[in-house]
Amino acid sequence: MADAEVAVIGGGVVGAAVAYTLAQRGVACVLLEAQADYGRAASGTNSGILHTGFDSPPGELETRLILRAAELREHVLPGLDVPVRRCGAVLRPRDGGEAETVRAIAAAAQENGVEVNLDGDGVLHVPGESITDPIGFVHALVAAAEAAGAQARTRARVERIARLDNVLALGLEGEGELTCEVAVNCAGLHADTIARMVGDDSFSIYPRKGEFFVFDAPEPLEQILLPVPTKRTKGVLVFPTIDGHVVAGPTAHDQEDKDDWSVRPEAYGEVMDKARAMWPPLEGVEPVHSYAGLRPAGRNGANYVIGRSPACPELINVAAIRSTGMTASLGIGEYVSELIA
């Protein structure tokens, strides 16, 4: 008999949401986090913005999960001890080309069923965009999962996976083995490493670095200021935080080192000219802190790789969940739970 019906590998926001959803459905699951705390990698360095999906391509899996997560949050957030502020966002085009892009975004938002308002100057207002504390959001999901019966373990790094009869045996660093009927690979930057343990080389993950600069607010910022996106990136934005700071970023720097969380010297110049143009009160104000997040990007355009491993059907991969992972997490949890069911 297995130790757990389901083992969720990775205690970031996606793994926490999967464990929460499974526990709510009465599934005996255990959440395994390699580090000493939950949400301290890609999830904890997320912007903390809960997006509505207004600018997501209609019909794609990522979009469907973002939209579903927005519905689920209405029911889940009241039971979580986590602050959320619905501050809204605004996109202000700078030229005719950007105005055309904004009009296309407004049309996509309408197709996605997301409320937006396009004013006479071509400025797009998105009232449903919200901010939260990303680490607090992860911790709240873990606590709610435990309250519903899940187990959660830190310093539980998975080093190997083997099939034993009808179960999977997960070898844990210094902790022996844990057996389960199904394992869910939510290991973020290291999801490809987990997949390789069962002979699955169907995807690869590389880190896309996003660098942020934090300011003591020179004056209150009431909304998220979004740039008009390009095909490669959503660009530099300026947004308030739950604790009253203002943040500018991120960059989008592709690298190979999954352990390099440093802020590059050139990042300041890549961010600040754009940020000050969007919000002039930052002119002459120096940051009080900076940090970098590493987003788990999929090679060759892979994105939201969710499904049973082709090499081992008892392993469900939840990989290449990029910067929208926190936004979509509850939708992902539901989707994975239905795959398991």
C-alpha positions in Angstrom: 0.0 0.0 0.0 1.3 3.4 -0.9 2.2 6.1 1.7 0.0 8.6 -0.2 -2.4 8.5 -3.1 -0.6 11.5 -4.6 2.8 13.2 -4.0 3.1 16.7 -5.2 6.7 17.6 -6.0 7.4 21.3 -5.5 6.1 23.7 -2.9 5.7 26.8 -5.0 2.4 28.4 -5.8 1.4 25.8 -8.4 2.3 22.8 -6.2 0.6 24.4 -3.2 -2.6 25.0 -5.3 -2.5 21.4 -6.6 -2.2 20.0 -3.0 -4.9 22.4 -1.8 -7.3 21.3 -4.5 -6.6 17.6 -4.0 -7.0 17.9 -0.2 -10.3 19.7 -0.7 -11.5 16.7 -2.8 -10.5 14.2 -0.1 -7.4 12.9 -1.8 -4.6 11.7 0.5 -1.7 13.8 -0.7 1.7 15.0 0.5 3.5 18.1 -0.7 7.2 17.8 -1.0 9.4 21.0 -1.0 13.1 20.7 -1.5 14.0 24.0 0.3 13.5 25.0 3.9 10.3 27.0 3.2 7.5 27.2 0.6 7.4 29.6 -2.3 11.0 30.9 -2.0 12.0 30.4 -5.6 10.1 31.5 -8.7 6.8 32.0 -6.8 8.2 34.3 -4.1 9.8 36.5 -6.7 6.6 36.9 -8.7 5.3 40.4 -9.1 2.3 39.5 -6.9 -0.2 40.6 -9.6 -3.3 38.5 -10.0 -4.2 39.0 -13.6 -7.7 38.8 -15.1 -6.6 37.2 -18.4 -7.7 40.3 -20.4 -4.6 40.1 -22.6 -4.3 36.3 -22.9 -4.8 34.7 -26.3 -8.3 33.4 -26.5 -8.8 29.6 -26.4 -5.3 28.6 -25.2 -4.9 26.3 -22.2 -3.1 29.0 -20.3 -5.9 31.5 -20.9 -8.6 28.9 -20.0 -6.8 28.2 -16.7 -6.3 31.9 -15.9 -10.0 32.6 -16.5 -11.1 29.6 -14.4 -8.7 30.6 -11.6 -10.3 34.1 -11.5 -13.7 32.4 -11.0 -12.3 30.1 -8.3 -10.6 32.9 -6.4 -14.0 34.5 -5.7 -14.8 31.4 -3.6 -11.4 30.5 -2.2 -9.9 33.9 -1.2 -12.4 34.6 1.6 -11.1 31.4 3.4 -7.5 32.3 3.0 -5.7 34.6 5.4 -4.0 36.6 2.6 -4.4 40.2 1.7 -5.6 41.0 -1.8 -6.2 44.5 -3.2 -8.3 45.0 -6.3 -6.6 48.2 -7.6 -7.1 47.8 -11.4 -4.6 48.5 -14.2 -4.2 50.9 -17.1 -2.5 50.6 -20.5 -1.7 53.9 -22.1 -0.5 53.7 -25.8 2.4 56.0 -26.9 1.8 56.0 -30.6 -0.5 54.8 -33.3 1.1 51.3 -33.5 0.6 50.8 -29.8 -3.0 52.1 -30.0 -3.8 49.4 -32.6 -2.3 46.8 -30.3 -4.4 48.1 -27.4 -7.5 47.9 -29.5 -6.7 44.2 -30.3 -6.2 43.5 -26.6 -9.5 45.1 -25.8 -11.2 42.8 -28.4 -9.4 39.7 -27.0 -10.6 40.8 -23.5 -14.1 40.9 -24.7 -13.8 37.4 -26.2 -12.3 36.2 -22.9 -15.3 37.7 -21.0 -13.1 40.1 -19.0 -14.3 43.6 -18.2 -12.2 46.3 -19.8 -13.0 49.9 -20.7 -11.4 51.6 -23.7 -11.7 55.4 -23.5 -11.7 58.0 -26.2 -8.0 58.6 -25.9 -7.2 54.9 -26.6 -6.3 54.2 -22.9 -7.4 50.8 -21.7 -8.7 50.4 -18.1 -8.8 46.9 -16.5 -10.7 47.2 -13.2 -10.3 43.6 -12.1 -6.5 43.4 -11.9 -5.3 42.8 -8.3 -2.2 42.6 -6.2 -1.3 40.3 -3.3 1.7 39.1 -1.3 3.1 36.2 -3.4 4.8 34.4 -0.5 1.8 34.9 1.7 -0.4 33.5 -1.0 1.7 30.3 -1.2 1.7 29.9 2.6 -2.0 30.4 2.8 -2.6 27.7 0.2 -0.3 25.3 2.1 -2.0 26.0 5.4 -5.4 25.4 3.9 -4.2 22.2 2.3 -3.0 20.9 5.6 -6.2 21.9 7.3 -8.0 19.8 4.7 -5.9 16.8 5.5 -2.8 17.1 3.3 0.7 16.6 4.6 3.4 19.1 3.7 7.1 18.6 4.2 10.0 21.0 3.6 13.7 19.9 3.0 12.2 16.9 1.1 14.2 17.0 -2.1 13.3 14.2 -4.6 16.5 12.6 -5.8 15.2 9.6 -7.7 11.9 8.0 -8.9 11.4 4.2 -9.4 8.4 2.0 -10.2 7.7 -0.6 -7.6 4.8 -2.9 -8.6 1.8 -0.5 -8.9 3.3 2.5 -7.1 6.1 5.1 -7.5 8.9 5.2 -5.0 10.3 8.6 -4.5 13.8 8.7 -3.0 14.2 11.7 -0.8 17.5 13.3 0.1 18.4 11.9 3.6 14.8 10.9 4.2 14.5 7.4 2.7 11.6 6.7 0.4 8.0 7.8 0.0 5.6 5.7 -2.1 2.6 7.1 -4.0 0.1 6.0 -6.7 0.6 9.2 -8.7 3.3 12.0 -8.5 2.7 15.5 -9.8 5.8 17.3 -11.0 5.4 20.9 -10.0 9.2 21.5 -9.6 9.4 24.7 -11.5 12.9 25.4 -12.7 13.8 21.8 -12.0 10.7 20.1 -13.5 12.8 18.8 -16.4 15.2 17.2 -13.9 12.3 15.4 -12.2 11.0 14.2 -15.6 14.4 12.8 -16.5 14.2 10.6 -13.4 11.6 8.5 -15.3 13.2 8.8 -18.7 11.1 11.6 -19.9 13.0 14.1 -22.1 9.9 15.6 -23.7 10.6 19.1 -22.5 13.4 21.3 -21.2 13.3 24.3 -18.8 15.6 27.3 -18.8 15.5 30.3 -16.5 14.2 33.7 -17.8 15.4 36.3 -15.4 13.1 39.1 -14.4 14.8 41.9 -12.3 12.8 44.3 -10.2 13.5 47.6 -8.4 11.6 48.6 -5.2 11.0 52.2 -4.1 9.6 54.0 -1.1 6.6 55.5 -2.8 7.2 59.2 -3.5 3.4 59.5 -3.7 0.6 57.0 -3.7 0.3 54.8 -6.8 -3.3 53.7 -7.0 -3.2 51.5 -10.1 -1.0 49.0 -11.9 0.6 50.8 -14.9 1.1 48.3 -17.7 3.1 48.8 -20.9 1.8 47.8 -24.3 3.2 44.2 -24.7 5.4 42.9 -27.5 5.5 39.3 -28.9 8.4 38.4 -26.6 7.5 40.1 -23.3 4.9 42.0 -21.5 7.6 44.7 -20.8 8.4 46.9 -17.9 5.5 47.8 -15.6 5.1 49.9 -12.5 2.9 48.7 -9.7 2.0 49.2 -6.0 2.6 46.5 -3.4 0.4 45.4 -0.5 2.8 47.1 2.0 2.8 50.5 0.2 6.0 50.3 -1.9 6.2 50.8 -5.6 8.0 48.3 -7.9 9.4 48.7 -11.4 10.3 45.8 -13.7 10.8 43.2 -14.8 13.5 42.6 -17.4 13.5 39.5 -19.5 17.0 38.1 -19.6 17.4 34.5 -20.8 20.2 32.5 -19.2 21.3 28.9 -18.5 22.3 29.1 -14.8 19.3 28.1 -12.6 21.0 29.2 -9.5 22.0 32.7 -10.5 19.5 35.0 -8.8 21.7 38.1 -9.0 20.6 41.4 -10.4 22.7 42.3 -13.4 24.4 45.8 -13.3 22.8 46.7 -16.6 19.3 45.8 -15.4 18.8 49.2 -13.8 19.2 51.0 -17.2 16.9 48.5 -18.9 14.1 49.2 -16.4 14.3 52.7 -15.1 14.1 54.9 -18.3 10.9 53.0 -19.2 9.5 53.1 -15.7 10.1 56.8 -15.2 8.4 57.5 -18.6 5.4 55.6 -17.4 5.3 57.2 -13.9 7.2 60.5 -13.7 7.2 60.6 -9.8 10.1 58.1 -9.9 12.3 60.7 -11.5 15.2 61.3 -9.1 14.1 58.6 -6.7 16.6 55.7 -6.1 15.5 52.2 -5.3 15.7 50.9 -1.7 15.9 47.3 -2.8 16.3 45.1 -5.9 15.7 41.4 -6.6 15.5 38.9 -9.4 13.1 36.2 -10.2 13.8 33.2 -12.5 10.8 32.2 -14.5 10.7 28.5 -15.6 10.4 29.0 -19.4 10.1 26.1 -21.8 12.4 25.7 -24.7 11.2 25.9 -28.3 8.2 27.9 -27.3 6.8 25.2 -24.9 4.4 26.7 -22.4 2.0 25.2 -19.8 3.2 21.6 -20.4 0.5 19.9 -18.3 -0.3 16.2 -18.7 0.8 12.6 -18.1 4.5 11.9 -18.8 4.9 9.9 -22.1 7.5 7.8 -20.3 5.6 7.2 -17.1 1.8 7.7 -16.9 2.0 7.7 -13.1 3.8 11.0 -13.3 1.9 14.1 -14.3 4.1 17.0 -15.5 3.1 20.6 -14.7 5.9 22.4 -16.3 6.9 25.6 -18.1 4.4 27.5 -16.0 5.7 31.0 -16.7 5.0 34.3 -15.0 1.2 33.8 -14.9 1.6 30.7 -12.6 0.4 32.5 -9.5 -2.6 33.9 -11.4 -3.6 30.6 -12.9 -2.6 28.4 -9.9 -6.1 27.5 -8.7 -7.2 26.7 -12.3 -4.1 24.5 -12.7 -5.0 22.8 -9.4 -8.5 21.9 -10.6 -7.2 20.8 -14.0 -4.6 18.5 -12.5 -7.1 17.1 -10.0 -9.4 16.2 -12.9 -6.6 14.5 -14.7 -5.9 12.4 -11.7 -9.5 11.6 -11.1 
